[in-house]
Amino acid sequence: MPVAYLPSPAVGVWHLGAIPVRAYALFMVAGVTVALWLADRRYRKATGRRGVILDLATVAVPVGFVGARIYSVLADFDLYFGHGRDWTDVFRVWQGGMGVAGAVAAGALAAWVYCRQTGIDVGPVALAAAPALAVAQAISVWGNWFSQTLYGHPSGLPWAVAIAPQHRVGGYQAAAAFQPLFLYESALDLLVAAAVGYAIHRFTLTGGRAFALYAVLWAAGSATLEAMRIDHSPTVYDVRSSLVAMVAVGLLGVGYLIAVQHRSRQRRLIRAAQPPPSQQMLRPRSSRATAGRMGLAGPDDSSDAGPGAAPAASVGPEAARPTPLATE
């Protein structure tokens, strides 16, 4: 045990009568609450209508929780549907198992569908929500401190976290303090929130770009921390499934940013190739109308004008002088 270290809370569950109250759930609720407040404040500051974010949250938040659970179940499928397992454990969310990637993906999709159906412009909503989501994650991850999960290799650093023997990974029983990955992730999430907020104002990002930037930065940080974990995690071809998910999220975000940048470049090239309006030729309605305006209509042109038509004007020095074309 190092001389200085970060102790872990002795209790992570409190009981209100027969109802267990878990620190992990409390921090998750606190993160969502702060994120909604921040997103609503940012949205209204951008001249958004009051109450839109809260109305949207009534759909996005529950769907996000469902998505988090589905992601966790699919990532560790054998834990719930393997031989000798009880599939009803899927519904025992108080036992843990909530994937942040699933929550973000499901919640974002639900928010997009809600905006489309209600006629709300999704761009300002995404601009307000992108930094707020990172703040929510920075808060909710502290639940891992109480549950003594999300830690890395043994460490003698002053900020190493003490892990009780019953929570230590097999093979590391002799160690007492470990890398506090939950602390690192919280700090990284706050940096992501600050970076996205700065980029929105500095580069006037659209909602889609801001959300993609948030996804890329968050995925990069989370993938780095996932590679440092030593606890059990479901794998895909001997690679942590959570790490695979983070890489996939990062690639999707980078692909979106590249596609949008390419499309914007193409539009700029098209606009640059077009002559300015002052140099564009005006297309007349007919050759006769043009000749009439310029005083060039000859005697034959008046023959088709019909009975009672005025005779064509004589072409003199003044009449022959070209006059500017009028736009119609």
Secondary structure, 3 states (H helix, E strand, C coil): CCCCCECCCCCCEEEECCEEEEHHHHHHHHHHHHHHHHHHHHHHHCCCCCCHHHHHHHHHHHHHHHHHHHHHHHHCHHHHHCCCCCHHHHHCHHHCCCCHHHHHHHHHHHHHHHHHHHCCCHHHHHHHHHHHHHHHHHHHCCHHHHHCCCCCCECCCCCCEECCHHHCCCCCCCCCEECCHHHHHHHHHHHHHHHHHHHHHHHCCCHHHHHHHHHHHHHHHHHHHHCCCCCCCCEECCEEHHHHHHHHHHHHHHHHHHHHHHHHHHHHHHHHHCCCHHHCCCCCCCHHHHHHHHCCCCHHHHCCCCCCCCCCCCCCCCCCCCCCCCCC
